[in-house]
Amino acid sequence: MAGSATPADLIVESIAHFPGCCLDDLVRVCPELTWNQIFLVVDQLSRGPVTCDWP
């Protein structure tokens, strides 16, 4: 993904490619993010609706 991608962008894209993955899988797939960053984004995403503007 582009250098301007947010942690949420990276995580949502990873989950789209690997449905059913766990936090440890996301840590391996997104090495540029810390476990804490991944947990925070997943927690935020789980609390509200997710919208995607994919073509």
MARMAR-16695 format. One record per residue (C-alpha): x, y, z negated. Coordinates in steps of 0.5 Angstrom, whole numbers. Each point is the difference from the previous one (the first is absolute). Layout:
<nodes>
+-------+-------+-------+
!     X !     Y !     Z !
+-------+-------+-------+
!     X !     Y !     Z !
...
+-------+-------+-------+
</nodes>
This chain:
<nodes>
+-------+-------+-------+
!     X !     Y !     Z !
+-------+-------+-------+
!     0 !     0 !     0 !
!     2 !     7 !     1 !
!     5 !     4 !    -5 !
!    -6 !     4 !    -2 !
!    -4 !    -6 !    -2 !
!    -3 !     1 !    -8 !
!     1 !    -6 !    -4 !
!    -8 !    -1 !     0 !
!     1 !     0 !     8 !
!     5 !    -6 !    -1 !
!    -4 !    -4 !    -5 !
!    -6 !     0 !     4 !
!     4 !    -2 !     7 !
!     3 !    -5 !    -4 !
!    -6 !    -3 !    -3 !
!    -4 !     0 !     7 !
!     6 !    -4 !     3 !
!     0 !    -5 !    -6 !
!    -7 !     0 !    -3 !
!     0 !    -3 !    -7 !
!     7 !     2 !    -2 !
!     2 !     1 !    -7 !
!     4 !     5 !    -3 !
!     6 !    -4 !     0 !
!    -1 !    -1 !     8 !
!    -1 !     8 !     0 !
!     7 !     1 !    -3 !
!     3 !    -4 !     5 !
!    -3 !     3 !     6 !
!     1 !     7 !    -2 !
!     7 !     0 !    -3 !
!     0 !     8 !     0 !
!    -5 !     0 !    -5 !
!     1 !    -2 !    -7 !
!    -5 !    -4 !    -4 !
!    -3 !     5 !    -4 !
!    -1 !     4 !     7 !
!    -4 !    -6 !     3 !
!    -4 !    -1 !    -7 !
!    -2 !     7 !     0 !
!    -3 !     0 !     7 !
!    -3 !    -7 !    -1 !
!    -3 !     3 !    -6 !
!    -3 !     6 !     3 !
!    -2 !    -4 !     6 !
!    -4 !    -5 !    -4 !
!    -4 !     6 !    -3 !
!    -3 !     3 !     6 !
!    -2 !    -1 !     7 !
!     5 !    -1 !     5 !
!    -1 !     3 !     7 !
!     4 !    -1 !     6 !
!     1 !     4 !     6 !
!     3 !    -5 !     4 !
!    -1 !     0 !     8 !
+-------+-------+-------+
</nodes>
